[in-house]
Amino acid sequence: QVQLVESGGGLVQAGGSLRLSCAASGRTFSNHVMGWFRQAPGKEREFVAAISRIGGSRYVSKSVKGRFTISRDNAKNTVDLQMNSLKVEDTALYYCAAARQYSGLTTRHADYDNWGQGTQVTVSS
């Protein structure tokens, strides 16, 4: 298993950009599909983006497609989420997550068994 710590959240104006980073500790990072999820108050946790174990495949949710990009660096044990053209509705607590070892690309939160504590992103109008 891996331990995950998110950083990079903050307050930005609509239309602005923010880059979130997730640092992982442990020796199995490259064995895990990595994903980003978000949760706003009163709403269910929502899938944002995922990347395959060696970074060859990516999937981004419809709500952020064309604006957000996920990437990873297995040599550094990090996964990032570049967020551009931010909207007020992007405001949420953003979580980095690792899926079960050797799984395929997945958007299901139940398939992820390692979670960071989250970083807050707030977009003002």
N, C-alpha and C positions, 0 to 999 in steps of 0.2 A: 504494500500500500504506500501511498504518497501523502505528504502533508502539504497543503496548499495555502498560500497567503496572497491576497489580492492587494493592489495598490493603484493609485492614479485617479481615483474618483474625485469629484469636486463639484463646484457650482459654475455653470457656463450659460451664456446667452443662447437663445434659439439661433440656429444656423452655425454655431461654433463647432469646435472639434475637441475631442478628448481621447487619450490613449490609456487603456487599462492594461496592467501587467499582472501576471500570476506567476509566482515563484514556487517551485516544487522542490521538496527535499525527499530523498530516498533514491533507491537504485533501480526502480522499475518505471520511471517516467515514460520512456519510449515504448513501453508495452501498453500504454493507455491511450485510447481515444480521449481527447480533451474537448470540453465544451464550456460555453458561457450561457448562463441563465439569468433572468432578472425577475424581481417581484416588487410590485407596487403595493401600497397599503390597500387592503380590501380586495386584492386580486390574487389569483393563483399564480404559482411560479410558471414563468414562460420561457420556452426555449429561444435562444438568440442565435447561436452559431456553434458549429463543431468542426473539428479537424481530425483527420485520420492519424494513425500512430507515427508515420514518417512524414506527414504533411502533404501527401500526394492528392488527397481529396478534401474538399471543404463543402459545407452546407450552411446556408444562412437563411433565417426565417424570412417570410414574405414581408413582414413589417419593417425589416431593416435592410433588405436586399438593396444593393447599390449605394448604401451609405456606410455600412459596417464591414470590416475585414478582419478575419481571424488568421493568426499566424503562430508558428511555434519554432523553437530552437532547441532541439534535443541535446545539443552540446552544452547548453546553459541551463537546461531544465526550466524553460519558461514558455508561456503561451500568452499572447497579447490580443487585445481587441481594439482596433483603430475605429473610432466612431466619428464620422463626419456628418455635416448637415443635421445637427441634433435638433430634435423637436421636443416640445414640452412633454408629450406623451412618452418620451424615452426616460423620463424621470423614474428611477427605481433603485433598489438595492441590487447590485450586480454580483453574481456568484461565479467563480471558477470551479469546475468540477472535472473529475477523472472517472471514466467508465471502468468497468471491470476489465482486467487484463485480457488482452487479445480479442476483445470484442470488435465488431465492425462499427462503422459510422452509425450513430444513433441520435435521435432527438428526444427520446423518452427520459424524463428525469429519474424514473425508477431504475434505469440501466446504469446510472452513475452512483457509485458508492463512496466516493471521496469528495468532500466539499470544503471550500474555503469559508471564511466567516463573512465575506461580502464587503463591497466597497460602494458607498453611496454616490449616485450620479443625480444631480438636480439641474434641470434645464429651465431657465427663466424666460418669460415671454417678452 
